[in-house]
Amino acid sequence: MILIAGPYKSGTGGDPELMAANLRKLEEAAWPLFEAGHVPMIGEWVALPVLSSAGAGITDPLADDVLYPTAERLLQHCDAVLRLPGDSQGADQDVRIARERGLPVYYDIAEIPRAV
């Protein structure tokens, strides 16, 4: 499983359309990873339903207590991180955690070996 990390909220000013566009950019990496034999994972795929079930949205103060911890918990189960371009405090945190745990961090899908 490879965590796809990149901008989601960063640079959007809380605009839902810009956040949706950022999520689509993250999701563009999902198929190439899957096709290469990996399971792609994006933290927001888990965090957004968790927020919704708590009666909160992405602009709610609870979001910071869910988004970052979700990615950190997911990294306990991931084999690597794919860091996509763009400023993102959360994605930078994902990279730091991955490196602390000895996980590979890739910056281009082409760098990722096919799964056997």
C-alpha positions, 0 to 999 in steps of 0.5 A: 500500500502506497500513501499518495501525499500532496496538497489538499487544503493548502492554498485553497483558502477553504474553497471546496471547489479548489479542495476537490480539484486537489483531491482529483490531482491526488487521485490521478496517481491512484490508477498508475499505482494500482496498475503497477500492482500496488494498493493506492491510499489517500488519507482524505479517502478515510478522513473525510468520511470520519469527519462526516460521521462526526457531523463535521466538515473540512472547514470545521476545527475538528478537521485538523484533529482528524486529517493529520492523525488519519494519515499518521495511522495509515502510515502504520500500514503503508509500504511507501509514500508517493509525494506529489508536487505542491506546498503541503504541511500535511504531505511534508509531515507524511514524508517525515513520518515515513522517513522516521519509519524507514519507508521509501519516499518517491517523488515520481510514479516512474521511480516506484518499482512494480509489485511482484 
